[in-house]
Amino acid sequence: MLKENRQAKRNIRPLNINYCLSADSPPQWMSSIIGDISSGGVKFMAPRDLKDKMLNLEIKSPRLAPRTLKLEAIVLDSNPSKLSSFFDTRAKFLNLSQENIKDLSVLENKQR
């Protein structure tokens, strides 16, 4: 059995995510499906390589309604997917508030 090398629990059910480059003015929002989320970061599919880019993220979930989780992240990895023309994108959350941490724990715990 493989031992996962993670500090945080993860959510393995897909959620919707909207994201844009932090440097975009005006913001050019894109949508995707989250494949994995934890209090440390998020994994989703993107149509292009976003490695080392700063992102603004918005996540909506019935568990957080009516609020929208708004986060900042830096992309750690962005690799071509073996199954599509998209990129498997992994980003680390930055500057998490206590409310963000609480909301992420709700998403993690309700999905396992």
Rosetta silent file (secondary structure, phi, psi, omega in degrees, C-alpha in Angstrom):
SEQUENCE: MLKENRQAKRNIRPLNINYCLSADSPPQWMSSIIGDISSGGVKFMAPRDLKDKMLNLEIKSPRLAPRTLKLEAIVLDSNPSKLSSFFDTRAKFLNLSQENIKDLSVLENKQR
SCORE:     score description
SCORE:     0.000 S_00000001
   1 L     0.000  133.864  178.492    0.000    0.000    0.000 S_00000001
   2 L   -78.817  136.490  176.190    1.324    3.458   -0.927 S_00000001
   3 L   -96.552  125.678  178.727    1.623    5.958    1.867 S_00000001
   4 L   -75.190  140.101 -179.076    0.552    9.461    0.899 S_00000001
   5 L  -101.202   60.622 -178.421    2.999   12.187    1.772 S_00000001
   6 L  -124.775  150.629  177.041    0.453   14.881    2.662 S_00000001
   7 L   -92.174  -25.631 -175.288   -0.168   16.987    5.708 S_00000001
   8 L  -115.137  150.382  172.454   -3.809   17.751    4.939 S_00000001
   9 L   -64.949  160.361  178.870   -6.815   15.587    4.137 S_00000001
  10 L  -128.619  155.890  176.796   -8.035   15.898    0.599 S_00000001
  11 E   -98.102  126.947 -179.063  -11.345   16.120   -1.180 S_00000001
  12 L  -108.441    2.451  174.541  -11.628   13.704   -4.093 S_00000001
  13 L   -90.961  141.498 -178.409  -15.067   14.747   -5.364 S_00000001
  14 L   -71.390  141.988  173.695  -15.112   17.357   -8.120 S_00000001
  15 E  -128.839  158.330  176.020  -16.155   20.920   -7.376 S_00000001
  16 E   -82.153  145.321  177.408  -16.404   23.888   -9.730 S_00000001
  17 E  -137.806  140.366  169.371  -13.667   26.509   -9.718 S_00000001
  18 E  -112.210  139.578 -178.436  -13.292   29.870  -11.434 S_00000001
  19 E  -146.151  154.182  173.133   -9.779   31.230  -11.814 S_00000001
  20 E  -149.308  159.579  174.860   -7.868   34.074  -13.424 S_00000001
  21 E   -68.523  136.411  179.435   -4.299   35.283  -13.458 S_00000001
  22 L   -59.334  -30.483 -176.841   -3.711   37.765  -10.634 S_00000001
  23 L   -80.295  -11.439 -178.321   -1.997   40.082  -13.118 S_00000001
  24 L   -67.717  128.957  174.668   -5.007   40.206  -15.498 S_00000001
  25 L  -142.013  110.169   -0.197   -6.680   43.587  -15.684 S_00000001
  26 L   -73.908  159.979 -179.289   -9.537   43.288  -16.270 S_00000001
  27 L   -60.601  138.134  175.494   -9.745   39.714  -14.963 S_00000001
  28 L  -112.752   90.657 -173.694  -10.341   37.050  -17.619 S_00000001
  29 L   -73.396  139.319  175.182  -12.117   34.328  -15.647 S_00000001
  30 E  -122.333  158.543  178.370  -11.959   30.690  -16.713 S_00000001
  31 E  -119.958  150.886  177.337  -13.894   27.724  -15.289 S_00000001
  32 E  -156.029 -178.823  175.741  -12.787   24.205  -14.492 S_00000001
  33 E  -113.062  132.395  176.965  -13.513   21.216  -12.284 S_00000001
  34 E   -79.220  128.539  176.091  -11.465   20.597   -9.166 S_00000001
  35 E   -94.145  -20.625 -174.779  -10.125   17.071   -9.029 S_00000001
  36 E  -161.572  134.084  177.460   -8.529   17.434   -5.600 S_00000001
  37 E  -145.597  142.425  175.055   -8.623   20.071   -2.864 S_00000001
  38 L  -147.040 -178.504  178.436   -7.187   20.322    0.636 S_00000001
  39 L   -69.784  -12.673  178.856   -6.234   23.099    3.026 S_00000001
  40 L   -90.583  -30.766 -177.152   -2.861   23.178    1.295 S_00000001
  41 E   177.840 -165.952 -172.669   -3.939   23.582   -2.296 S_00000001
  42 E  -143.815  150.829  174.649   -5.956   22.508   -5.291 S_00000001
  43 E  -125.416  132.274  179.575   -5.620   20.439   -8.456 S_00000001
  44 E  -153.094  172.415  179.042   -7.626   21.202  -11.593 S_00000001
  45 E   -98.122  138.718  177.905   -7.422   21.097  -15.398 S_00000001
  46 E  -131.665  150.092 -177.901   -6.413   24.201  -17.389 S_00000001
  47 L   -75.757   -7.395  178.778   -6.251   24.737  -21.161 S_00000001
  48 L  -147.341  166.958  179.600   -2.679   26.053  -20.962 S_00000001
  49 L   -68.754  123.064 -179.414    0.504   25.847  -18.915 S_00000001
  50 L  -116.295   12.987 -175.863    0.181   28.037  -15.796 S_00000001
  51 L   -51.142  134.208  177.988    3.399   27.030  -13.976 S_00000001
  52 L    68.808    9.172  178.425    4.664   29.743  -11.597 S_00000001
  53 L   -86.851  145.974  172.921    1.619   31.965  -12.244 S_00000001
  54 E   -89.461  135.010 -176.490   -0.257   33.704   -9.435 S_00000001
  55 E  -124.256  150.152  163.392   -4.015   33.031   -9.518 S_00000001
  56 E  -102.657  134.096 -175.999   -7.201   34.389   -8.017 S_00000001
  57 E  -123.627  146.721  172.016   -9.642   31.557   -7.329 S_00000001
  58 E  -133.693  126.562 -179.228  -13.364   31.378   -6.590 S_00000001
  59 E  -125.681  128.347  176.245  -14.997   28.174   -5.367 S_00000001
  60 L  -113.907  141.440  177.271  -18.718   27.724   -4.792 S_00000001
  61 L  -150.672  144.273  175.783  -20.224   24.779   -2.980 S_00000001
  62 L   -56.076  -28.831 -179.498  -23.658   24.098   -1.474 S_00000001
  63 L   -69.936  -18.125 -179.160  -21.808   23.444    1.802 S_00000001
  64 L  -109.719   -5.530 -174.233  -20.605   27.068    1.840 S_00000001
  65 L   -55.214  141.161    7.143  -23.718   28.741    0.392 S_00000001
  66 L   -91.414    5.481 -176.973  -24.391   31.548    0.038 S_00000001
  67 L   -74.323  156.206  172.068  -20.700   32.458    0.358 S_00000001
  68 L  -114.892  129.878  178.492  -18.062   32.055   -2.339 S_00000001
  69 E   -78.399  117.588 -179.470  -14.603   30.965   -1.235 S_00000001
  70 E  -112.914  123.631 -173.470  -12.098   33.486   -2.659 S_00000001
  71 E  -135.448  161.215  170.884   -8.431   32.499   -2.536 S_00000001
  72 E  -112.196  148.081 -179.321   -4.997   33.361   -3.878 S_00000001
  73 E  -152.906  158.790  170.622   -2.639   30.654   -5.101 S_00000001
  74 E  -117.667  136.830 -178.636    0.615   30.032   -6.906 S_00000001
  75 E   -79.601  122.449  179.791    0.835   27.268   -9.496 S_00000001
  76 E   -89.263  -42.136 -178.570    3.469   24.700   -8.524 S_00000001
  77 E  -137.838  144.026  174.996    3.034   22.249  -11.424 S_00000001
  78 E  -149.003   96.283 -172.892    1.300   22.416  -14.786 S_00000001
  79 E  -116.394  143.428  176.953    1.897   19.293  -16.865 S_00000001
  80 E   -55.842  133.247  178.075    0.283   18.090  -20.094 S_00000001
  81 L   -72.648  145.425  176.651   -2.477   15.607  -19.318 S_00000001
  82 L   -78.887  -16.283 -174.658   -2.084   12.108  -20.680 S_00000001
  83 L  -105.875   -9.861 -177.456   -5.830   11.936  -21.354 S_00000001
  84 L  -155.471 -177.917  178.463   -6.552   15.298  -23.015 S_00000001
  85 L   -87.458    6.624 -179.913   -5.022   18.443  -24.476 S_00000001
  86 L   -89.095  176.302  179.243   -5.343   20.181  -21.085 S_00000001
  87 E  -113.538  130.899  170.926   -2.784   20.623  -18.315 S_00000001
  88 E   -72.466  116.263 -172.056   -2.958   18.966  -14.888 S_00000001
  89 E  -116.070  128.355  179.894   -2.491   22.033  -12.710 S_00000001
  90 E  -121.935  122.869 -176.729   -1.515   21.976   -9.031 S_00000001
  91 E  -125.468  146.384  178.369   -1.596   25.213   -7.026 S_00000001
  92 E  -102.584  132.353  178.113   -0.707   26.085   -3.435 S_00000001
  93 E   -70.400  144.988  178.165   -2.965   28.444   -1.476 S_00000001
  94 E  -123.024  152.806  171.938   -1.423   31.662   -0.172 S_00000001
  95 L    51.597   46.001 -179.806   -2.419   34.081    2.584 S_00000001
  96 L   -70.574  131.111  173.250   -5.209   31.919    4.011 S_00000001
  97 L   -84.226  168.951  176.615   -7.422   33.628    6.581 S_00000001
  98 H   -62.207  -36.297  177.768   -8.929   31.716    9.489 S_00000001
  99 H   -66.083  -40.332  176.083  -12.273   31.829    7.666 S_00000001
 100 H   -60.094  -45.597 -179.177  -10.637   30.322    4.526 S_00000001
 101 H   -61.502  -42.257  178.473   -9.119   27.524    6.611 S_00000001
 102 H   -62.896  -46.138  179.800  -12.500   26.829    8.222 S_00000001
 103 H   -63.220  -41.886  178.372  -14.256   26.747    4.826 S_00000001
 104 H   -63.891  -36.573  178.660  -11.618   24.430    3.348 S_00000001
 105 H   -67.031  -32.204  175.598  -11.991   22.055    6.290 S_00000001
 106 H   -64.667  -43.365  179.033  -15.749   21.923    5.596 S_00000001
 107 H   -65.543  -40.538 -179.758  -15.033   20.942    1.976 S_00000001
 108 H   -65.620  -52.582 -171.142  -12.448   18.336    3.035 S_00000001
 109 H   -70.441  -33.810 -177.382  -14.435   16.669    5.809 S_00000001
 110 H   -77.029  -14.779 -174.643  -17.813   16.482    4.048 S_00000001
 111 H   -99.074  -12.299 -175.271  -16.372   14.775    0.978 S_00000001
 112 L   -83.398    0.000    0.000  -14.488   11.841    2.529 S_00000001
